């Protein structure tokens, strides 16, 4: 799912799945704002979240990392 600082999707997904045995993979594709910092906080709070950080390479590259 795309993430931005104004996004509330991640909060909804985490709250809905925190008690479910699922993994949420989020790839930070070279963001230059505070997105990675925010995502790392969620990763620490919710064990179901896995964050991967990579230099910007575009959507296809980010999807490949997620797979």
C-alpha positions in Angstrom: 0.0 0.0 0.0 1.3 3.5 -0.7 2.2 5.4 2.4 2.5 9.1 3.0 2.7 11.3 6.0 -1.0 12.2 5.6 -2.0 8.5 5.2 -4.3 6.9 7.8 -4.5 3.6 5.9 -1.7 2.1 7.9 -3.5 2.8 11.2 -6.7 1.2 10.0 -4.8 -1.9 8.7 -2.9 -2.3 11.9 -5.9 -1.9 14.1 -7.9 -4.4 12.0 -5.1 -7.0 11.8 -3.1 -6.7 15.0 -4.8 -9.8 16.4 -4.6 -11.7 13.2 -1.7 -13.9 12.1 -0.7 -11.9 9.1 2.4 -10.0 8.0 2.3 -6.5 6.6 5.3 -5.7 4.4 6.0 -2.0 3.8 8.8 -0.9 1.4 10.1 2.6 1.9 11.3 3.5 -1.6 13.7 6.3 -0.9 11.4 8.7 0.8 13.0 12.0 1.9 10.4 13.0 4.5 9.8 11.4 7.9 8.0 8.4 6.5 10.7 5.9 7.4 10.9 7.2 11.0 7.1 6.9 11.4 7.1 3.4 9.8 9.9 2.2 12.2 7.8 3.3 15.1 4.9 1.2 13.8 7.2 -1.7 13.2 8.3 -1.6 16.8 4.7 -1.3 18.1 3.2 -4.0 15.8 5.1 -7.3 15.3 3.0 -8.0 12.2 4.7 -5.0 10.4 8.0 -5.5 8.5 9.6 -2.4 7.0 12.3 -2.5 4.3 14.2 0.6 3.3 15.8 1.0 -0.2 17.0 3.8 -2.5 14.3 5.1 -4.8 13.8 2.7 -7.7 10.2 3.1 -8.6 7.1 1.1 -7.9 8.2 -2.1 -9.7 11.4 -2.2 -7.8 9.6 -1.7 -4.5 7.2 -4.5 -5.2 10.1 -6.8 -6.0 11.6 -6.1 -2.6 8.3 -6.8 -1.0 8.0 -10.1 -2.7 
